[in-house]
Amino acid sequence: MNTIFRNSALSLAGLLVAGGAVAVPALAAQTTPAERAATSAVQADRPARGERVLGIQYEAQPNFYYCGPAATRIALSALGTTMSQDEVATKLGTTEAGTDSAEETTRVLSEVTGERYRTTEISGDRAAPAQAERFRADVVTAVDDGRAVVANIKGSAVDVNGNPYSYEGGHYVTVVGYRDGGNTVKIADPYAPSEQYWMDATRTADWIAQRGYSS
C-alpha cells in the first residue's frame, strides 16, 4: 500500500474529525512534458462557464472515525444507491483508526455501483498545476456523468465565503458539484455544521495533497 495513502487514528486536537492519516514527508510535485500537454488540453476543453450540482442524500457521520463511510454513502446516494453507514464501513474496512485510503473508497464505489471509478494521487505538500487541472477535469467529468467524487483530505482550507475548515488528522469529503466551468466545487462535508459549501478547485486540490481522490 502506498504510504501516501496510509491513514491512522485521528487525534482529538481542537476539532474532533475522522479517518486520519499518518503524516508522511512531503514529496516534490513534478510534472512530465506529457502531463503539461494534458493540462493544456484540459484548459482548452474546460468551458469558461457552467454549473451542475448533483442531487444527494446528506447524512452526517455519527462518530469521529466514520467520515470515510459517510462521504462514500453520500457519493452512492447521487446514483440512487441507499446503504447505511455501517454497511459501507464494513465494505471499506473502517475501524476506529479510520478508513485506510482513497483506494478503498474507489474499490467500494466501483463494486457497489458497477461504475469504473479510479484513484488519483496528488503527491507533494501542494497540488502541482497539472494535478489541480486534472482534479478540475475529473470533477466536471464525474459530475456530468452523475457521479460524485470522494476526496481524502488533510489540513486546513477556507471556502469561498471565508469560512475555515481544519482536519489536521485527515478527513473524507464528497465533491457533489461544480460551477464556473469547474473552477469552484461544491463539497458535502459529513462533519461540517453547514453540511455543504463551495470551495476554489485549486484550494481543494491542495487540501488533497499527499492523499488522493476517487472519481
N, C-alpha and C positions, 0 to 999 in steps of 0.2 A: 504493500500500500504506500503510495506516495506520501512522504511525511508532510508535504504542504497541506494535504487534506486531513491529516490526523486531528481528531478532536479529543478533548479531555474534559474532566469535570469542571463545572462552572464555579467560579468563586463568587461569593456574595459581597461585592465591593461597591457600595453606593446603591446600585440598582441590582435587582435580582433578575438575571437573564438566563437564557437556556442554551444548551448544546454547544458549549465552549470548545476551543481547540488549543492544542499546545502551540505556544509561540515558537516560531522557527526563525533562523537567521534570514534576513531579507536577501532575496536573490536579485541580481541586477536584471532589470527589464530590458530585453534586447529584441529587436525585430529584424527579420531577414528581408532581403530585397523582394522576395515573393510576398511576404506579409505586407510590406509597404505598398506593393502593387495592388494587393487585395483591398487594402484600406482605401486607396484612391478610387477603386471601383465601387466600394460601398458608399463612399461620399458622393460619387456621381449619381448612383442609383437611388439614394435615400431622398425622399421628397422633402421639400423645404417646409411644407405644411402637412398636417394630417394628425388625426387623433382617433384612438379607439380604446375603449375600456371594456373588459370582459365582465360578464355577469358572474358573480361568485357567491358562495355561501360562507360568510366570515364566521370564524369561531376562534375565540382567544385560547391560548394554551392554559391548561389548568394547573400547571406546576412549573418549576424552574427549569426543567430539562426536556420539556415536550415541544420546544419550538420547531424542531425538525418534523415531527408528526403533524403539528398544527399547520405549518406552512405547506407541507405536502398535501394535506387534506384540502386546504383552500385551493391549491392548484387542481386537484382532482375534481373539485366541485365545478370548476369552469367548464369541464367536459361532461357535466351531468352525473358524475360518479359520487355517490354518497357512502362514506365509510366513517366509522368512529375513529377518534384519535388513537384509542387503544389498539384498534385493528391495524392502523397504519404504523404505529410504534412497533408492533410485533414484526411486521414485514421489514421495517427499517433496521431492526436490531437495536432499537433505542434503549439505553439504560440510564441510570442517574448520572453517568458520565457524559450523556448527550447522544447525539447521532453522529456516527463516525465521520462521514464526509458527504460531499456533493455526489460522489459516485453512488452512494446508497440511495439518495433521493432520485437520481437518474434511473437506477435499476428498478425501483418500485414504481415510479411513474410509467415506465415502459411496460413492466409486467402487468400492471393493473389496467392500463388503457389500451395497450396494443400499439400505441404511437411510438415513433422512433426518437426518443429523447437522447441527447448526448451531453456529456460533461465537458465543460470548458474551464480550464485552469487559467487564473490570472496570477502570474508569477511576479515576484518583486514586492516592494512595500507600497508601490502605487502602480496603477494600470498604465502601460505604455500607450501612446496614441493609437497604435494599431489595435491593441486589445480593447480600448474604450470604444473604438469604432465598431469592432466586431461585436461587442456587447450590445450596442445600439441596434445593429443589424439583426442580431439574434432575437432581441426583444420584439422588434417590429415583425419579423418573420413568424415567430411563435404566436404572438397575439393575433396577427392577421389570420393565422391558422386555427384560432380558438383555444390556444394553449397558453397557460400561464408559465412563468419562469420561476424556479425556486433557487434562491441565492443564499450561499453560506457566507456571511459577512463577519467582520471583526473590527472593533474600534468605534470611533465616533464620526458622525456625519450630521449635516444640517439640511433640512428640507427647504423648499423654495420660499416658505414663509419665515424662515429663520429659526425654526424650532429644532433643538438639538436632540440627537438620539445617541446613546452611548452603550455599547455592548462589548466591553473590553475582554470578556471571556469568550466571546463568539456568539453567534445567533443565526437563525434562519428566517428569511422573509420571502414573500411571494410578490413577484412583479406581475401586475394584472392589467397594465395598460400603458399607453404612451400618448404623447401629444407633441406638437412642434416637429413632426416628422421623426420622432424618436429621440429628440434632444432632451426631453423630460419624460420620466417614467413614473407610473403610479405604483406605490408599494402598499401591499396589505401586510401589516406587521402584527403577528399574533400576540405581541406583548404590549405594544403602544396603546395608551388610553384612547388616542384618536382613531385607532384601527387602521385608517388608510391615510396616506399623504403623498404629495408629489415631490420628486427629487431630481436634480440635474443628473443626466445619464452618466456623465463622466465622473461625477462625485460618487455615484452609486458603484461604478466600476472600481474606483479607488477603494471603496468600502469592502469590495470582494477580494481585494489584493491579498495574496498568499492563501487564498481559498479558491472556490470555484462555484459554478452555477450549472443548473440543469435546464436545458431548453430544447 
